[in-house]
């Protein structure tokens, strides 16, 4: 094979083997691995020819269609690439290789909705796919971190306080101390409510203390009366 002198020898041997098998049986599915070897060697035109002939014998062979779409994209034929890859995702909506190329092609054409649809299909399988995230950011201006990463960062920061609503938490300082309530709300607390109240029996205590002082004075002078 003429191409053998410019490609890796092991690839050249495999190409010769598969080409011989395909020539012996033109309806063999050996055309697909042969096309893969051509792709490895960077022989895109040869890969396209083999895939086109193979799809004539096996129309609707999705794997071969996806490979041909990739080859057309490499050959700079976006119209052909898009047409065949759109057919691929109709049959296999989860074909990520097809969506990857379609997202790029749609984005280049300014078809944001279609590009985002393909990005969504990719990110549903891998939310950290850099290529899909890059295309999505270029369209929507979304932040670099996916939602999962943001949640992880929030958890790591220990943000556990509620941001809305009123929360009252009883706090006891000790056995002999006066309990108080910490209130986090949007309503200010009054100053009077925070001041300790004067015991109602304070006047009685004062009278008793004065009576005791009087008794003590009378005992000293010997004038205590029972």
Steps between C-alpha positions, in 0.01 A plus 500: 500500500637838406387654825705254705821703465352805680313341790584284798604152378259320735210711371608439142498123557150515650374714213632250247340211687159664527508631143569149376213360707265766366608439142432129544153569641373849401195455726716434805478737794878516491451844343445652846826384667678583173365855521615519863854410394491764228390753764789398727735562210341839427381374160162675513416481129559125492289459817214697344505288182496172694219616729287632216531168313428302816186700578365421155500134603390574859282812501404610848811350660521763775860437607622539142284811454649662810851419376423651159363814665826538687698450179294762316564743785874438475487551125336840547160397367265623776182470294555128435620443856194668651253319275627152581554569871148639538378168362718321754348680800150438365568129523727515806430812711772390743779490240744739667753501217237631263379759752855619560555585133148638458541734799811645338338531157179657634698745710706603197175564310356706784224247570512539876192292584620199302854532637366510856285196433807299400696639798220394733511147361875483564485657848221268608751217460801694630432829677873587495556463125727797429421532129124505555536737796715734291241517222221551752690783670562669166124504437349564842783660693450239774764486779791263469399272788213256446227501766642195676830678564325806641307287745823330606662837564203616705516188713874541550443860619259385769219736402220357712315809616157557345480805280129569546241477773523556875697275728492518880754289688487463883846537654574405863823649637518303825313362800480833691485735204195646339406327172446715196382442146709582195265626231602527137218673320425807300310663793709703751464407865405774748751627755254453787460132422872442548523667846462280813177568695508625865365236745154594634604416859787753505305742727423222748867401515597862563254526794631177654858621475404829675317309777806276558724806528263647761497177707881485494523860622251437782694192616814706529322759716306239697163642400368207308128447549333169431 
